[in-house]
Every structure is written in C-alpha cells, then in structure tokens.
Amino acid sequence: MSASPPDSSAPTPAPTTAPVPSSAAGHGPGSAPVRVLLVDDDALVRAGLRLMLGGDCGIEIVAEASDGSQVAALVDQYTPHVVLMDIRMPTMDGLAATEELRRRPQSPEVIILTTFNADEHVLRALRAGAAGFVLKDTPPAELVAAVLRVAEGDPVLSPAVTQQLIEHVAGAGTDPRRGRAQELLTRLNDREREVAVAVGRGKSNAEIAAALFLSVPTVKTHVSRILTKLSLNNRVQVALLTHDAGLLDP
C-alpha cells in the first residue's frame, strides 16, 4: 500500500541540517548548498518543485509551507537563503509574506512563483524587494539557474523583462508615488542619476558603460551606491523608482 499524501495544511520541514551563514555568495564545488524554502498552498506544486530542485544541483530544500503565515517561523528555524513564494494563498498571501520578510534584517531573498508575466501582484512584490519572479511552468534548468543567481545576489529579471514591467506600470496612469520618488532621487549625484535612468530603461551594465563612456566595473560601483543611497534591494526597484519619478516619460 502506498503512503498517503502529506497534509498540505501544515508546514513540511525537510530533514534538519546544521545552519549555514545567511549569505550564499560563492557557491561552487564543495561549498554549502543554497538553502530553499518552498511556499505554495498546492501540495502537488511543492512536490514538483522539490523534484525539479533536487539532485546534485547545489540546492537543498530545507522546508515547505502551505501558507504565507507560516513563513516567518520557518525562516527563523531553517535559515533559508532563498524563498520560492506563491502569490495566491488562503490565509496570508505571498505578497504580504514577502513584505513582512523584506522588512526584517538579514532576510532571505524571495522569488515569486506566478502564472502571470506582469501584473499588479508581481509589481507589488517587486516593490517590496522580491528579487524577481518565475513562471510556474519554467523549465527545471531555468528554475535552478534562477535560484542560484538570486542566492548570489543577482535579480532574475533580464533587462527585457524589466522594460516590460515598466511599460506595464506606464499603462496604469499617473502614480501617486511620484513626489516621494522624486525626493528620494535627490540623494543621487548627477552621474548616479544618469545610471539610474539607464537602469530604468532596461539597459545592461555593458550598454550603460558604452552610452556613458564608463567601464563596466565603474557602472557596477555606481549601481551599488545607488542601491545603498536609496535603501533598495535590486535593479528592478531602481527601475520602478525612476518610472515613479517621471524620469522615463517620453
């Protein structure tokens, strides 16, 4: 007789392992795996994700949750580097759970699981500090690559996808965030502002370097300073902020 399926109403811990530092930078052969928390109210989806992220790919699923309300406690217990977070869940959705997590110091990175390329739910999660999103039908190799990238501190949105999101926001009319965004951007010097606008237009570091006659390492330094000055998590938030401030208007 086969075993009955697990109860999807309660968090499902993986075998307990020793905690590792919160930073997952520098993963390579022989290094500690990237620790991942799966959050989805569908037990079959979680099982599929566990299969896709299993094996010898440098990733360890440390726990599962079926609702956003369970996330904070599991993060405290299992110290994941990355949380794969569904948006729509019954008690606390993934948006609220992401916002709660990203307000905490030393919080894990969050990748949103969604069936939509760009909608208001995804945009809200990115504004809250999610490192990107992946579609639920993403091929296994791409999902693994996304988790490893985010663990290294890189967002999982290409410049093209960033531009798509900006265009989606632009179609929504005037954003009441404009005044606050403009005030925040006064913290930047002229060069940093130029770089921020280029990031907002979806340009890569190499494209920004060519346009502004800078080296790629110098562009990376400017981006890092922009994130620090504006208390942002990633380039996507920079892009959204420059749009909010009206700097991407035609």
Backbone hydrogen bonds, N-H to C=O, Kabsch-Sander energy under -0.5 kcal/mol:
donor,donor_aa,acceptor,acceptor_aa,energy
8,S,6,P,-0.6
10,A,7,D,-1.1
12,T,64,E,-1.8
14,A,62,V,-2.3
24,A,151,A,-0.7
27,H,24,A,-0.7
31,S,28,G,-2.3
34,V,58,G,-2.9
36,V,60,E,-2.8
37,L,82,V,-2.2
38,L,63,A,-2.2
39,V,84,L,-2.4
40,D,65,A,-2.3
43,A,41,D,-0.7
46,R,42,D,-2.1
47,A,43,A,-2.2
48,G,44,L,-2.3
49,L,45,V,-2.5
50,R,46,R,-2.5
51,L,47,A,-1.9
52,M,48,G,-2.4
53,L,49,L,-2.4
54,G,50,R,-0.5
54,G,51,L,-0.7
57,C,55,G,-1.6
60,E,34,V,-3.0
62,V,36,V,-2.3
62,V,60,E,-0.8
63,A,36,V,-1.0
64,E,12,T,-1.9
65,A,38,L,-2.3
68,G,92,M,-1.9
70,Q,67,D,-1.6
71,V,68,G,-1.4
74,L,70,Q,-1.6
75,V,71,V,-2.7
76,D,72,A,-2.1
77,Q,73,A,-2.0
78,Y,74,L,-3.0
79,T,75,V,-1.9
81,H,35,R,-2.2
82,V,35,R,-2.2
83,V,109,E,-2.6
84,L,37,L,-2.6
84,L,82,V,-0.5
85,M,83,V,-0.8
85,M,111,I,-2.9
86,D,39,V,-2.3
86,D,84,L,-0.5
87,I,113,L,-1.1
89,M,87,I,-0.8
94,G,87,I,-2.5
95,L,87,I,-0.6
97,A,93,D,-2.1
98,T,94,G,-2.2
99,E,95,L,-2.5
100,E,96,A,-2.3
101,L,97,A,-2.4
102,R,98,T,-2.8
103,R,99,E,-0.8
104,R,101,L,-1.7
107,S,104,R,-0.9
109,E,81,H,-2.4
111,I,83,V,-2.9
112,I,132,G,-2.4
113,L,85,M,-3.5
114,T,112,I,-0.5
114,T,134,V,-2.0
123,L,119,D,-2.3
124,R,120,E,-2.4
125,A,121,H,-2.0
126,L,122,V,-2.3
127,R,123,L,-2.4
128,A,124,R,-1.7
129,G,125,A,-0.6
129,G,126,L,-0.9
130,A,125,A,-2.3
131,A,110,V,-2.4
132,G,110,V,-0.6
134,V,112,I,-2.9
136,K,114,T,-1.9
138,T,135,L,-2.0
143,L,139,P,-2.1
144,V,140,P,-2.6
145,A,141,A,-2.2
146,A,142,E,-2.2
147,V,143,L,-2.3
148,L,144,V,-2.4
149,R,145,A,-2.3
150,V,146,A,-2.4
151,A,147,V,-2.1
152,E,148,L,-1.1
152,E,149,R,-0.6
153,G,150,V,-1.6
154,D,149,R,-2.2
156,V,131,A,-2.0
162,T,158,S,-2.6
163,Q,159,P,-2.4
164,Q,160,A,-1.8
165,L,161,V,-2.2
166,I,162,T,-2.3
167,E,163,Q,-2.4
168,H,164,Q,-1.9
169,V,165,L,-2.3
170,A,166,I,-2.7
171,G,167,E,-1.4
172,A,169,V,-2.1
173,G,170,A,-1.0
178,R,175,D,-1.6
181,A,177,R,-2.5
182,Q,178,R,-2.6
183,E,179,G,-1.9
184,L,180,R,-2.3
185,L,181,A,-2.1
186,T,182,Q,-0.6
186,T,183,E,-0.9
187,R,184,L,-1.8
188,L,185,L,-1.5
193,R,189,N,-2.4
194,E,190,D,-2.0
195,V,191,R,-2.3
196,A,192,E,-2.7
197,V,193,R,-2.4
198,A,194,E,-2.0
199,V,195,V,-2.6
200,G,196,A,-2.4
201,R,197,V,-1.5
202,G,199,V,-1.9
203,K,198,A,-2.1
208,I,204,S,-2.5
209,A,205,N,-2.6
210,A,206,A,-2.1
211,A,207,E,-2.2
212,L,208,I,-2.4
213,F,209,A,-0.7
214,L,209,A,-2.5
219,V,215,S,-2.0
220,K,216,V,-2.5
221,T,217,P,-2.0
222,H,218,T,-2.3
223,V,219,V,-2.7
224,S,220,K,-2.4
225,R,221,T,-2.3
226,I,222,H,-2.5
227,L,223,V,-2.4
228,T,224,S,-2.0
229,K,225,R,-3.0
230,L,226,I,-2.2
231,S,227,L,-0.6
231,S,228,T,-0.8
232,L,227,L,-2.3
237,Q,234,N,-0.5
238,V,234,N,-1.3
239,A,235,R,-2.6
240,L,236,V,-2.4
241,L,237,Q,-2.2
242,T,238,V,-2.4
243,H,239,A,-1.8
244,D,240,L,-2.6
245,A,241,L,-2.1
246,G,243,H,-1.8
247,L,242,T,-2.1
248,L,242,T,-0.6
249,D,246,G,-1.0
